[in-house]
Amino acid sequence: MLNFIEKMKDFIYWEIFNRLKCNNQDVVCAVIVHGNKILAQTAQRNPIVHTDDSQYIVPGGKVEPGESYIAAIHREIKEETNLNIDVVKKLGSTRNNKYKLHWYVCRPTDVSLLKVVEPQKQKELKWVSLQDTSINWTPKNREALYQYLPQIEKIQQMPPETF
């Protein structure tokens, strides 16, 4: 019952308060799959969504006005990781206190291009297993990755040439 009440509070906050304030910002999140691992990056300190640089997130960022989600995910991943990606599938959407998060599974076209492009925003990029419990994901990333785990694992098992 408590979980239902918390979800209703989150829904009411998002649907009423944020829409009145026009804080309905779209964000794309890329679960970049390489073999049986995904790409994680250190989070930025953000008091609005309660994150700090001891936590990890999947790469992504805000969608600019007039930009499609697919264009945004390609741009954000290039800006943050230097990778070019193929978008495999949209997993779904979730919300946090301020943003609507659109989750996609992607594959890198050339992993040798990977590098930290914005050291002021992220300390580290690393390939991690979804089963690695030592990774300190932000709560919303952990929740979404767990929710989409079956779909992600299914895609991880598919050969890249099938896309």
N, C-alpha and C positions, 0 to 999 in steps of 0.2 A: 504493500500500500504506500509506504514511504517513497519508493522508487517512482511510482505513478505520480505522486504529488510533486516530486522534484522535476519530473519530465513536464508536468503541466505548468509549473512555475517558469521553466525554461521556455516553453512554447509561448506562454503569455508575454514574457519579457520580450522575446524575439518578435512576435507578431504584432504586438501593440506598441510597446515603448520604442523599439528600434525603428519601426516603420514610421512612427510619428516624428522621430528625430532624423529620418532618412539615413540611418546607419545600416543599410541593407547591402553592405559591400560583398561582392562575390570574390572568392579566392579559389584558385586551382591547386590541387595537391597531387603530386606525382609519386606513385609507388613504382619506382624504377627497378625492374626485375633484371638480374643478371645471374644466370644459373639458379641456384637455390637461395640466393641472397637478395636483399633489397638495399637501396642506398638510403643512408641516414645522415643527417647533418645536425650540428649543434643548433639549438634554438637561440633566438635573440631574447634579451631581457625585455619583457612586455608586461607591465603591471595590469593592463586591461584584461588579458587572457591568462595571467598568472604563469608566465614562463620565464626561464632563465637559461644561461648557457651551460648548465650542468645537465640539461635535458636534451632529448633528440626529437627531431621532426622529420617528415619526408620533405623533399624540396618542393617549392611552389611559391605562389604569391598572388597579389591582387590582380584582378582583371581590370584593365583600363577601360574608360568609357568608349563604347562602340566596338570593342574588341571581342572576338569570339573566344569561347573557353579553350578551344584547340589552339588558336593563335597565342593566347595568353600562356598556355602551358609550355609551348615551344619556346617562347620568348623568355619566360621565367627560368626554365631549366638551363637554357644557354647562358643567361645572365649569372646564375648562381653556381653552376657546375661546369660550364664550358661544353657540356654534352649536347649532341644532337640526338633526338629521340624519335621513335615511332610510337604513336599512341595506339595501344592495343584495344582497350575497352574502358568505358565509363563504369565505375563501380556503383556510384550513387552520390548522394549529398547528405551532409550533416551540418550542424550549426554549433557555434560557440557563442560567447557573450556578444560578439559584435559582427561576426562574419558568417556567410553561408559558404561552406566548404564543398567543392566539387572534386570528387576523388576519381582518379584515372590510373590504370595500370599502363606502364610504358616500358619500352625496351631501348637501351642505348644502341646507337648504330656503331660506335667505336669507343670502347671503354678507356682506351689509352689517352683520350682527350680530357679525362676527369681531372679537375683541379679546383682548389678553393679560389674563387674569383673575387669574392667580397670578404676579405679577412676581417673587416670591421663589423660584419654581420654574423659571420660563422667562423668558428675556430677549426672545425674538422668536418670532413666528409669521409664516410667509411661504409663498406659493404657489411651488412649484418644479416644474421639468420632471424627469421620471425620467431623462431623457438628460443632464441637467446634471451633469457629472463634477466640478464644483467643490464640490458639496455634500458636506460631511464627515459622512456618515451613521455612526452607531455600527455596529460590525461586524455585529451580529445584525439590525439594520434593513436594512443594505445587502444582506445575504445573503437575507433574506426578500423584500425588494422585487425583487431579481433573480430569485428563484425564482418569484414570482407575477407577474412582469412581463407575460407573454402574457395572463393573465386580466385584469389591470388595464387594459392597453391596449385590450382588446376592450370592456370596460365604458366606457372613456373615449370610444370611438367611437359608443356608443349614445346616442340622444337621451334626455334626462331623463324625458320623458313616457312612456317605455316601462316604467317601474318601477312 
